Amino acid sequence: MTHAIEVENLTKRYRDIVAVDDVSFTIEKDTIYGLLGRNGAGKTTVMSILTAQNFATAGHVSVFGEKPYENARVLARMCFVRESQKYPDDAKPSHAFRSARLFFPHWDEAFAKRLIADFQLPVDRRIKKLSRGQLSAVGVIIGLASRAEITFFDEPYLGLDAVARQIFYDRLLEDYVAHPRTVILSSHLIDEVANLIERVLVIDRGRILMDETTDAVRDRASTIVGDSAAVEKFIGDREVIHRESLGHVSAVTVLGTLGADDRARLGSIGLEIAPVSLQQLIVRLTQHANGDASHATAPIEEVAR
């Protein structure tokens, strides 16, 4: 597998604020990534630098083995779609699509028209008159129909309703299978995109917190539920990333894979294992990294669902 993007010791400062703090990672070719993290974690800054829409304070960025800045050859192979995309006041979706057709060499007009029908988008209405969901659809259609070798989606689909988001996920996966490319999804809707992404890249406070395959992440933690004393005895010296208690019942999320012997022992002492979703894991790891994961106020029943 080859690298589409290589990032080495990347740092971005805005006066006294460090938005990206000495991060290094690679993005593999023909893979769907989830670029995840809280608001202000540095996700958009990283994507802006990779697409030459922002400048690094320090470090090196390579896209297809070249620097992206003022490099039309590289930039034509990438598409960056963001939620806050701006258009001229008198622009219509049809204008945006015509421009995209000229810029992206792999643009698929038939696919674009199919997506326009899927999202029921009024292409001849002025963009400033569109609803938030319709505006989101414009960006999503450009991102998908461009078939760029690297496509960044910086949460442009948040304005879509649940049905439209599912259409986006379905069309993305369907077209990715037929036309493999590198896709980076930045999203707060982690559980919704969990089945799409092949690799997870979590950024927190400008630093990389996790860079793993989704399959590896799923086995990374478990939540042990049951009598508090029995739970504490079982977890021993395992690393705890979250705990909740209600009366004499505790739910403790621990890092590490539980083997067959562990599971047999849990059953014998009356403890249960609750699955940890990708969203729960990332939230807990982020809290743990920031030192605020020792207690929570959510009811214990939510953990065991």
RAZI-V825482 format. One record per run of one state. SS is the DSSP state (H for helix, E for strand, - for the rest). FROM is the first residue (numbers start at 1). LEN is the number of residues. If there is no record, write none. Layout:
BEGIN
SS;FROM;LEN
SS;FROM;LEN
END
This chain:
BEGIN
-;1;2
E;3;12
-;15;2
E;17;12
-;29;3
E;32;5
-;37;6
H;43;8
-;51;7
E;58;6
-;64;2
E;66;1
-;67;5
H;72;4
-;76;2
E;78;5
-;83;9
E;92;1
H;93;11
-;104;5
H;109;10
-;119;7
E;126;1
H;127;3
-;130;2
H;132;14
-;146;4
E;150;5
-;155;1
H;156;4
-;160;2
H;162;17
-;179;3
E;182;5
-;187;3
H;190;4
-;194;5
E;199;6
-;205;2
E;207;7
H;214;5
-;219;2
E;221;7
H;228;8
-;236;4
E;240;7
-;247;2
E;249;7
-;256;4
H;260;9
-;269;3
E;272;3
-;275;3
H;278;12
-;290;10
H;300;4
-;304;2
END
